[in-house]
Amino acid sequence: MEEEEIQKQLLDKVYEHLASAPAPSLAVLIEKQCDKYGISQRQLSQILDLQRPSLSRILEGEAQKLDVLTLLKIQQFLGLSVETIIKTYVANIQVTDIKSLQDSAKATFIVKNFDLEGLKRCGFIKSITDLDEIEHRLKTFLGLENILEYETEVGSALFSRNARKSHDKMRELWVKSAYIQFDHIKNPNPYSREALISIIPKIIPYTQDIHKGLLTVVRALYNIGVTVIAQPYLTKTSVRGATFIINNKPCIVLTSQNYATLWFTLMHELHHALYDFEAISTTSYHVSGESDVFLIEEEANSFAKRMLLSDDKLIYIKPYINTPQLVQEYARRLKIHPSIIYQFYLYDVKSDDAYKFYSKYLPKSDSAFSAITAVDWTSYNETLIERADITKQVLSETK
């Protein structure tokens, strides 16, 4: 049994005991034991190696907090187990101390499960020391009644209980945030793999409309049971996109990238939905841009390249890459946005100098990305549920 599970069970026992019938105080138990042995307070102070004033406060019920060593000495004198002495002690804790214990448990949970430095760096929180404010921010954003639900209620099947590094905590928040939105959207349309196969070739011409093309495509996908949302990456994550299988339907997340790469990522994830459905179902999700657990990334990349700009077409246009008019004309013939040609050329040559020169032909994806709505990590006025409601409305519209 893992250490954190043992700690959780012990804490549960403490709270359970606090809710049960009142237990006799330590003072009462000590006095009964003294009567049984026929010893005075002076003798008891020598036995326990305690100063008389300290012992008097315990016997008079005025000592609200005992150090562990003193508690263990009393435990030996009373002949109780360690668990019993702890239960006896906590059963008489004051209400203010109980709240302090609960607050400490929540604070410990937060620092264990969230990378506060990373969250502050990306603007999600304003302070790494105001744990009350951090708890409120997380609960509000994630839609939780209790912060402890983050581990047990939010996509609990998605993650193991192994120790995590800080970047894994950010990744987990990113994944769980997407999961919450998909789970709330609950695409009502039945998923059809055959319909997806049919619709993919029809997607390509919509790359030409930098403002509304992506929105039109994701609405069409939504109608055949494939949900696509936009969600920016978080600090310390290297996520390009992700595919989830929720309620036996593909759900895709796109991150903010340049315009051409956004379409490449969509095609990449659609390949996962088509050909890696069963494999992803075993883990519920697959994050692209990280270690290739299933050895499926290269196939997805090849698929995206074939659909957007096959190798033979790239070879044809490469000699004319320095003539923008010819590149634009060729893009019109292929019914793709010109930036896709430049992006694939840069993929091929892998040159920093080339990127510096041709990056001016790679527009940002801001307009397309915002059209399908994206959660704002820095907004204190938005929750994931509210964002999911907006996204569902946008995806459900037909115009």
N, C-alpha and C positions, 0 to 999 in steps of 0.2 A: 504494500500500500504506500502511495506516494506521501511525502511529508505534508504537502499542503492539504491533502485529503484528511490526514490524521488531525491536523490543526482545525480543519473545518468541523470534524465530528466532535472534537473536544469543545469547541465554541458552541456548537448546537446543544451539547449536553448542559453547558452552563446556562444557556438561555432557557432550556427546558426546565432546569431545576429552579431558576428564578421565577418561572410561571407556576410552579407547583405550590403545595401548601407550605406555610412558613416553617422553617427549621429552627431548632434551638440555637441560640447564639453561642459563640466560643466561650463567652464569660460564664454562661450557665454550665456548659460541659466541663470547663476547668474547675469551677467551684464544686461540682459533683465529684470530680476525680480527687480533689483535695480532701473532701469529706471522706471519701472511700479510703484514702491512704492515711488520713489523720495528720495532714501537714498544714503548716501555716503559710501565709503569703511570703514571709521572709524566706522560709525553706524553698518555696516554689521559685522565688527569684534566683536562688542559688542553683537550683536544678536546671532552670532554663537559661541561666547566665544572662539574666536581664536586670537592668536597673529597676529599683522599686517604683519610681515614678512611671516608667514605661509599662510595667506590669499592672500598676493601678489603673492606668488608662484603658488597658485591655479588659480588665475585670469590671470596670465601670461602663464599658461599651462606648468609650470616647475615642478609641484608637480606630480611625476609619481605614487606614492603610497600613498593612504590615509588610515588612520585607520578607523575602522568600525564606531566609535562614530562620527567622523567628517563627514563621509559620511551620517550618519543618520540625523545629524543636517542640512546638506545641503538639504537632501531629504524633511525635514519638511518645510524649507524655500521656496523651489521650489514648494511645494504642489504636489509632485509626489508620486507614490506608491513605495514601497521598490523594487519590481521587476524592475520597470522602471528606478529607479536611478542606480541600478546595471547594467542594460543593457547599460545605457548611459555611465557609468564609463568604463565598459569593452570594449565598442565600440572604445574607444580611447587609449586602452592599446598598448604599444609599442610591436614590433615584438618579442623582446627578452623576454618580460614578458609573451607573449602568449606561447612561447616555454617553459618557466619556469612552466607555469600553466599545460601544457600538460605533461611535465616531472614529475611534482608532482602527476598528476592523475595516470600515469603509475606506479610510485613508490608505491603509495598507493594501487593500484590494486595488485601489486606483493606481498607486505607484508600481504595483506588480504587473498590472494588465495594460497600462498605457505609458507611452513614451512622452513624458511631459515636455522635455526639451524639444522634441520633434514637433509636438502639437503647438508649442509657442512659436516655433520658427515658421510654421506655415500659417500662423494667424488664427488657429482654431481656439486657442486660449490666450489670455492676456498675461497671466502670471503662473509660475510653476510652484508657488508657495501657498496661494490662497485655495486650499483644498475644498473648502465649502463651495466656493464659486466654481471650481473645476467640476465638482460633483454635479452641481446644478446644471452647468453647461452640457455635460455629457448626458445626463438623464433627459434633459429637454430635447436635445438634438436627436438622440437615439429613440426617444419615446418610451422610456423605462420608468416604472414606478420606484424601483429600487436599483441602485447601481450594481448590486450583486447579481441582478438578472442578466447582466452582460455576458457572463460566463455560462449561465444555465439555460437562458431563454433565447438568446440571439444566435441562431445558426450553430447551436452547440454540437451538432453532428459534423460540422465542417472542420473542427480542430481537435488535435490531441491535447493532452494536458502536460506535454513536455515543457521544460524550461525554454524560454524564448529570449532571443536577443532583441535589442531595442528596435532594429529595423523590422523584425518580425511582428512586433506589436503594432507598428504603423501599417504594415501589410494586412494584419488581421482586422484592424479598424476599417481599412479600405474595403476589404472583402465583405465584412459584416454589414457595412453601410449599403453596399450594392444588394446584398441578400435581403435586407429589410425592405428596400424599395421594390424589388421583384416580388417578394412575398405579399406586399401590400397591393401592388398593381393587379396581381392575379389575372393575367391575360385570359379573358373568357373564351377566346377563339381556339378551336381544336388545332393541334399541330399536325401538319401534313408534310412529310419528308418529300413526297412527290411534288407537291406544290413548291417547295423550296428549290428543288432541282430545276423546276421549270422557270422560276422567277429570277434566278441568279444571272443568267445571260442578259436579261432585260434591264438589269441594274446599271450597266456600264454607261449608257447615254446620259444618265442623270448626274454623272460626275461633272458634266459641263456647266451645270447650274450651281455656282458656288454658294448661293444664298439659300435656295430651297430644295436643291436636289437630294441632299441627304435626308431631309425631313420627309419628302415624298417616298423615298425608299423604305425608311423605317416604319412608316405608316402601312405600307404594303406588306412588309414582313410581319407586323403586328396582326394583320388580318389573317395570316396563315399560322398564327400561334407562336411566332418568334418575337420576343420582346428585346428591344435595343434601347439602352439608356446611355447618357453621357455622364461621366464622373471624372473630374480631374484627379491626377495622381497626387499622392501625399509625399511630403519630405521623407527621404530615406527609402522610398520604394522605386522599383524599376519596372513598373507595370506599363505595358503598351495597351493591353486589353485583356478581357477574360470571358470565358464561356461557362455559364452555370447550367445545370440541368435541374429545374425546380418544377415539381408537379408533372414530371415527365415531358417538359417542354424546354427548348433551348432559350436561354436568356443571355444576352451579350452586353458587355460594358465596353465603351470606347473612351479612351483618355484623350486629353487635349494634345494635339500634335499639329504639324503642318498639314495643309489641305490634302496633299497627295497621300501622305502616310496615313491619314484618317481613313481613306478609302481602302488602302492596302490592309489596314488592320481589320476593317469590316469584312473584307473577303477572307482574310486569314481566319477570323473567328467563325465565319459561315462554314468554312471547311471543317472546323472542329465539330460544329453542329451536325454536319452531314455525315462525316466519316469516323468521328471519335465519340459518338453519342454514348455508346455502351461503356467505353473506358472512363469517360468523364463522370458517368452516372455513379461509378463506384466511389468516387471522392466528392461528388456533388458540384465541383467546379475545377476549372483549369485556368491558371494565370499565365498569359503569354508574356515573354520578356524575361522569364526566370529559367531555372534549370529545367531541362526537358525530360521530365520523369518518364513519360511514355514514348519518347523518341518520335514525336509526331510534329514537332515544330517545323522541320525542314519540308515535310510534305505540305503543310499548311502554307508555308512561304511560296513553294513552287506553284501551288494552286492559285494563290493571289496574283502571282506574276503572270501566269497563263491567262487568267481572266481579264486582267487590266492591260497588259502589254507583253505579249509573248516574246521570247528571245529573238525570233526571226524578224519581228517588227522593230525591235530595238536595234538589231544589227543594221537594218535598212536605214534608219534615221541617224545613227551615230555620226556618219561623215558630215552631216549637215547641222550638227548640234549648235554650231556657232552662228547659224543663220536663223534668227527668231521667226522670220516670216515663214520659212519652210517648216519649222517645227510646229507652228500654229496651224498651218494648212494641213499637215499630216495628222495632227490631233483632231481637226475637224473631220477628216476622212474616216478616222477610227472612232469618232464620236466619244472622245475622252477629253478631259481637261489637259492643256499643255503641260501643266506642272507634273503630271504623272510621267511624262516622257523624261523631263529633267530629273525627277527623283530616281527613276529607274536607271538612268545614265549614271547618276552619282553612286547608286548601289553597286553598279558594275565597275566603275573605275576606282572607287575607294580612295579618293585623293582629297586631302584637306584644302589644297589650293583650288581644286575644281569646285569644291563646295563653297568656298568663299566667293568665287566668281558667279556661280549659277544659283546661289541661294536667293538672288533677287527675283528669280522666276518661281520661287516656292512660296505662294501666299499662305498666310496663317489660316487656321481653321475656325477662327472665332465666330464668324457668322453662321457657318454650318453647325458648329458645335452648340452654340446658344439656341439655335432653332429647335433642337430636340431637347432642350432644357437640361441644365446641369446643376448639381448641388454646389452650393457655395460654402466652402469650408470656413470662410471668415465671417459669414453672416450670423449674427446672434438672433436674428429675427426669423430664422427658417429652421424647420425640423425636417427630418427625412420623410416622415409621413406626409407632411404638407407638400414636399417636393414630389413624392410619388403620386399624390393626387393630381398635381399639375401635369406631370408627365403622362399619366394615364389619359387625362383629358386631351392633351395634345396628340397622343398616338391614336386616340379613338376618332378624332376628327377626320373627315373625308376630303376636306378642301385645304 
